[in-house]
Amino acid sequence: MFDCKIYVIINEEKIYMLDKQFKTLKLIAEELGITYQQAADLSSRKEIKKYTKFKFFPNIEITKIKSN
């Protein structure tokens, strides 16, 4: 399971455009209209990606939900 949140920050307040759980990264990619590789890239915990530094780029967080 993955938790996907897309939001912008306006006046220090988070405004969510998407806050949903998905079973796979493939389903997230389909929902967002991006490739699987882009979804995997967004879910990785590596350094900030170049394309996320645009002035009006929304914050996209994809985190894996650990199963019990």
C-alpha positions in Angstrom: 0.0 0.0 0.0 1.1 3.5 -0.8 -0.2 6.8 0.5 -0.2 9.6 -2.1 -0.7 13.2 -1.2 -0.6 16.2 -3.6 -0.9 19.6 -2.2 0.2 23.2 -2.5 1.1 25.5 0.4 -0.7 28.9 0.3 -0.3 31.3 3.1 1.4 28.6 5.2 -1.7 26.3 4.8 -1.6 23.0 2.9 -4.4 22.7 0.4 -4.8 19.1 -0.7 -5.7 18.2 -4.3 -5.3 14.4 -3.6 -5.0 12.4 -0.4 -5.6 8.8 -1.3 -4.2 5.3 -0.7 -3.2 3.0 -3.5 -2.3 -0.7 -3.7 0.6 -0.2 -6.2 2.8 2.5 -7.7 1.3 1.5 -11.1 -2.1 2.6 -9.9 -0.7 5.9 -8.6 1.0 6.5 -12.0 -2.3 5.8 -13.8 -4.2 8.2 -11.5 -1.7 11.0 -12.0 -1.1 10.4 -15.7 2.6 9.8 -15.2 4.9 6.9 -16.0 5.5 4.1 -13.4 9.2 5.2 -13.3 8.1 8.8 -12.4 5.9 7.5 -9.6 8.8 5.3 -8.4 11.1 8.3 -8.5 8.7 10.4 -6.5 8.4 7.7 -3.9 12.1 7.2 -3.4 13.7 9.0 -0.5 16.6 10.4 -2.6 17.7 14.1 -2.9 15.2 16.7 -4.1 14.6 16.2 -7.8 15.4 19.0 -10.3 11.8 19.2 -11.6 10.4 19.8 -8.1 12.1 23.2 -7.9 9.7 25.0 -10.2 7.9 28.0 -8.6 4.4 26.5 -8.9 5.2 22.8 -8.7 2.8 21.1 -6.2 4.2 19.0 -3.4 3.8 15.3 -4.2 4.5 12.8 -1.4 4.3 9.0 -2.0 5.1 6.9 1.0 4.9 3.2 1.4 2.6 2.0 4.2 4.2 -0.8 6.2 2.0 -3.8 6.7 1.5 -5.2 10.1 
